């Protein structure tokens, strides 16, 4: 009788699509969304929908809008949006991290060291040229999955990240965060030469050239070099105009 009851419960909580069994009916129903594509939980800020409310889905996503970082390190003031990020960071305060540091993996090509094997395998693609992640739209290949995901947005046009200040939509979280600094006035990137701060690292790099005198953009048609790429483009355009004129 007990065996029959167990079999009945297992059958009731078994996925009809893949046969996977679950201890609770709610777990099976949640799992079924993988097959049905149902996403009942919607972000109140941008409308993006998720199959799960907790864990790494809706709640985690909404923090990109609110800026909330509920997981705070007990050793210092640093806070994080995700618990797993906090756990990973806290190792830097413990002997556990020091032990991991002693287990560094070193790249035999360039000597760079890594704490985890997965990191060195990913790094090695720089030397081997391996690009295992292929775009299903255009066939381009990438060394990292994250780069592929970002690239595919150029095909889909999906803009899942919305600014809660002005409503403007963006393709990636990084671009959204960078845009939001235009509202907050936050300037994280400071020049080590004069102390002026900037909202973007690229602007800082361009600015620092005014101190160093570096001219990284050289014309391939003559010996002239320039501090900024757009000045080089203008120079090449002028040379082309003079060539066509003559």
Secondary structure, 3 states (H helix, E strand, C coil): CHHHHHHHHHHHCECCCCCCECCCHHHHHHHHHHHHCCCCEECCCCCCEECCCCCCCHHHHHHHHHCCCCEECCCCCCEECCHHHHHHHHHHHCHHHHHHHHCCEECCCCCCEECCHHHHHHHHHHHHCCCCEECCCCCCEECCHHHHHHHHHHHHCCCCEECCCCCCEECCHHHHHHHHHHHHCCCCEECCCCCCEECCHHHHHHHHHHHHCCCCEECCCCCCEECCHHHHHHHHHHHHHHHHHC
